[in-house]
Amino acid sequence: MDELTIGMVTDLHFGPPALKDGKLRKMTHLAPELTRDFVRSMNDEVRPDLVVNLGDDIEDESREADLARYGECQAILRGASAPVVNVAGNHDMVHLNREDMNAFWGRSGPLYYSLDRGGWHLVVLHTLEKKDVEIRVPEPQLEWLQADLAATRAPTLVLMHHSASEQSLDDSRWFFGLPHIALVKERATLRRIFEESGRVRAVINGHLHRNHLDVIGGIPYVTVQSMIENLDDDAPGRAAAAHAIVRLAEGRIVVRVRGDDPARYQFEW
């Protein structure tokens, strides 16, 4: 099996400024520039086999504005020499819908799907957030997931926007005391499906605006930092400028998060 290299980015949030508790938290004004920097790095230096976008391309505002900004983000990402694999985020789906996503992505059908590349099977899940209430993976998608994993013999990487781990949120800027809008409600069921398949080697998500690793049932669950998260306490701010390089080999995964909030995770099986 050849090594598969993936360039990965998440939570780009093209759109209006975003404050939390009166403080600047998302450096949204830098999103286009940082996304172009990411694409240049992929094309000139990393040359990955795939580029994965884990979702929340936009900071939702209105249907008209969201269509324009989602299109802008996708156009920049499509400047990558490698094929782009997209995941839908919760902000992407406030004013837009499945048909909008598929039109930008150049595909049709559900927003959960799978593909094979370089001896690996990649599964994209679509986690659905009801604002301020819960995050769900509905039963039909769970049934599809079980059937999809049963049909492959390849080692599998799962890609999703929200987290399926049990990570503590005690030190989270965004989600302290709010697990219902950070973690998937069906996460225990998802982990059981992953483990029972015997195929899933790792699960990677965005959404939480930080770097994090959990290992549950022998499977690493990696959260990747947002590209535009403000690492300082308030304005003028310092963007994380984060993106990840994921290298998959027969017995190993290495996730290296680049930018001003770097991290490195390695797991072997």
GIJOVEN-V80982 format. One record per residue. RES is the residue in one small letter. PSI is psi in degrees with one decimal (* if undefined). D_LAST is the distance of its C-alpha to the last C-alpha in Angstrom with 2 decimals. Layout:
# GIJOVEN-V80982
res & psi & d_last
RES & PSI & D_LAST
RES & PSI & D_LAST
This chain:
# GIJOVEN-V80982
res & psi & d_last
m & 129.1 & 14.79
d & 158.2 & 16.39
e & 137.6 & 15.10
l & 126.7 & 16.24
t & 129.1 & 17.98
i & 128.8 & 19.28
g & 132.0 & 22.05
m & 138.1 & 22.16
v & 154.8 & 25.08
t & 154.8 & 26.24
d & 63.3 & 29.40
l & -33.0 & 31.92
h & 52.6 & 34.88
f & 128.3 & 37.69
g & -163.2 & 40.80
p & 161.7 & 43.15
p & 146.8 & 42.49
a & 117.9 & 40.53
l & 155.0 & 41.55
k & 127.3 & 40.28
d & 35.5 & 42.68
g & 5.7 & 44.96
k & 147.5 & 42.55
l & 118.3 & 41.05
r & -29.9 & 37.36
k & 124.1 & 36.55
m & 60.3 & 37.71
t & -29.6 & 38.40
h & -18.0 & 41.10
l & -2.3 & 38.57
a & -49.3 & 36.31
p & -45.2 & 37.86
e & -45.6 & 37.89
l & -33.9 & 34.30
t & -40.5 & 33.12
r & -39.8 & 35.11
d & -41.9 & 33.58
f & -47.4 & 30.06
v & -41.4 & 31.14
r & -42.3 & 32.80
s & -41.8 & 29.70
m & -46.1 & 27.66
n & -37.9 & 30.43
d & -25.9 & 31.49
e & -56.4 & 28.41
v & -43.0 & 24.95
r & 61.5 & 25.89
p & 165.6 & 22.91
d & -30.2 & 22.36
l & 153.1 & 22.82
v & 128.5 & 24.27
v & 129.3 & 23.23
n & 112.2 & 25.81
l & 6.5 & 24.59
g & 174.3 & 28.19
d & 58.0 & 31.26
d & -24.7 & 32.95
i & 157.8 & 36.21
e & 101.4 & 37.94
d & 143.1 & 39.92
e & -53.6 & 43.71
s & 164.2 & 45.51
r & -46.6 & 44.97
e & -47.8 & 46.87
a & -39.6 & 45.18
d & -40.6 & 41.68
l & -43.8 & 42.21
a & -44.5 & 43.38
r & -38.1 & 40.62
y & -40.9 & 37.78
g & -40.2 & 39.34
e & -46.5 & 39.60
c & -47.9 & 35.95
q & -37.8 & 34.85
a & -40.5 & 37.31
i & -45.6 & 35.88
l & -35.1 & 32.26
r & -5.4 & 33.50
g & -9.3 & 34.66
a & 143.4 & 31.12
s & -24.3 & 30.87
a & 155.0 & 27.61
p & 146.7 & 27.68
v & 128.7 & 27.45
v & 123.2 & 25.43
n & 145.8 & 27.09
v & 139.8 & 26.33
a & 131.2 & 29.42
g & 168.7 & 29.94
n & -39.5 & 32.44
h & -31.4 & 35.01
d & -26.9 & 34.90
m & 10.2 & 36.06
v & -50.6 & 38.96
h & -10.8 & 41.64
l & 169.2 & 39.79
n & -177.3 & 38.60
r & -42.5 & 36.39
e & -38.5 & 38.96
d & -48.2 & 39.08
m & -48.5 & 35.32
n & -35.2 & 35.25
a & -42.7 & 38.27
f & -37.2 & 36.58
w & -16.6 & 33.28
g & 39.1 & 35.16
r & -174.3 & 33.87
s & 169.2 & 35.02
g & -167.5 & 33.89
p & 160.5 & 31.78
l & 9.7 & 29.92
y & 139.6 & 26.66
y & 175.8 & 25.38
s & 161.6 & 22.57
l & 162.4 & 22.27
d & 138.6 & 20.35
r & 127.6 & 19.89
g & 36.0 & 18.35
g & 2.4 & 16.30
w & 150.1 & 14.93
h & 126.9 & 16.54
l & 128.3 & 17.75
v & 124.8 & 19.38
v & 120.2 & 22.12
l & 155.3 & 23.46
h & 100.8 & 26.97
t & 131.2 & 27.39
l & 120.7 & 31.12
e & 126.2 & 32.74
k & 114.4 & 36.19
k & 125.4 & 37.51
d & 9.6 & 37.60
v & -58.7 & 36.84
e & 167.0 & 33.33
i & 126.7 & 30.34
r & 152.3 & 29.71
v & 103.9 & 27.66
p & 159.2 & 30.37
e & -43.5 & 30.04
p & -35.5 & 30.56
q & -38.2 & 27.57
l & -41.1 & 25.40
e & -42.2 & 26.75
w & -43.2 & 26.08
l & -47.7 & 22.44
q & -44.6 & 21.94
a & -39.8 & 23.77
d & -44.9 & 21.98
l & -33.3 & 18.47
a & -23.7 & 20.02
a & -7.9 & 21.51
t & 150.5 & 18.52
r & -0.2 & 16.21
a & 150.6 & 14.31
p & 144.9 & 11.07
t & 138.1 & 12.79
l & 127.6 & 13.56
v & 133.3 & 16.22
l & 130.6 & 19.07
m & 161.3 & 21.78
h & -53.0 & 24.53
h & 169.4 & 24.57
s & 143.4 & 21.82
a & 12.5 & 20.28
s & -175.1 & 19.05
e & 32.2 & 21.31
q & 137.6 & 21.82
s & 140.4 & 25.02
l & 16.6 & 27.78
d & -26.8 & 30.03
d & 20.3 & 29.93
s & 129.5 & 29.90
r & -39.8 & 32.96
w & -31.3 & 32.92
f & 18.7 & 31.61
f & 123.8 & 32.67
g & 12.3 & 33.86
l & 50.8 & 33.00
p & -25.6 & 29.73
h & -18.8 & 31.43
i & 15.3 & 31.49
a & -36.9 & 28.12
l & 144.3 & 25.75
v & 134.1 & 25.80
k & -40.1 & 27.89
e & 25.3 & 25.75
r & -36.4 & 22.48
a & -39.8 & 21.87
t & -43.2 & 22.53
l & -46.6 & 20.26
r & -37.9 & 17.28
r & -43.6 & 18.25
i & -45.0 & 18.42
f & -49.2 & 14.99
e & -43.9 & 13.46
e & -24.9 & 15.85
s & -31.4 & 15.20
g & 5.7 & 11.73
r & -29.3 & 11.53
v & 122.3 & 11.08
r & -26.7 & 8.12
a & 156.7 & 10.53
v & 129.6 & 14.24
i & 135.6 & 16.72
n & 171.4 & 20.36
g & -132.1 & 23.54
h & -41.8 & 26.75
l & -3.6 & 26.50
h & 47.1 & 27.67
r & 167.3 & 25.32
n & 138.7 & 21.87
h & 148.6 & 19.60
l & 129.4 & 16.07
d & 147.4 & 15.26
v & 116.9 & 12.14
i & 126.3 & 13.42
g & 30.5 & 12.18
g & 4.2 & 8.52
i & 126.8 & 9.25
p & 135.2 & 10.53
y & 111.9 & 14.19
v & 128.4 & 15.79
t & 130.5 & 19.60
v & 137.9 & 21.29
q & 146.2 & 24.73
s & 142.8 & 27.85
m & -35.2 & 29.52
i & 12.8 & 32.90
e & 134.1 & 32.29
n & 117.9 & 34.96
l & -15.7 & 33.50
d & 173.7 & 36.99
d & -22.7 & 38.88
d & -172.6 & 41.40
a & 151.5 & 43.29
p & -20.6 & 43.53
g & 164.9 & 39.76
r & 110.0 & 36.83
a & 142.8 & 34.33
a & -30.0 & 30.60
a & 40.9 & 30.56
a & 140.2 & 26.85
h & 161.4 & 24.57
a & 147.1 & 20.90
i & 117.7 & 19.31
v & 124.4 & 15.90
r & 121.4 & 14.20
l & 126.9 & 11.62
a & 178.5 & 10.42
e & -37.6 & 8.81
g & 17.6 & 5.45
r & 146.9 & 6.44
i & 134.8 & 8.91
v & 124.4 & 11.93
v & 116.7 & 14.74
r & 116.3 & 18.01
v & 122.3 & 21.01
r & 168.0 & 24.25
g & -158.0 & 27.77
d & 2.2 & 29.64
d & 67.5 & 26.95
p & 156.8 & 23.95
a & 158.5 & 20.42
r & 128.2 & 17.12
y & 136.4 & 13.63
q & 135.9 & 10.41
f & 136.5 & 6.90
e & 149.4 & 3.78
w & * & 0.00
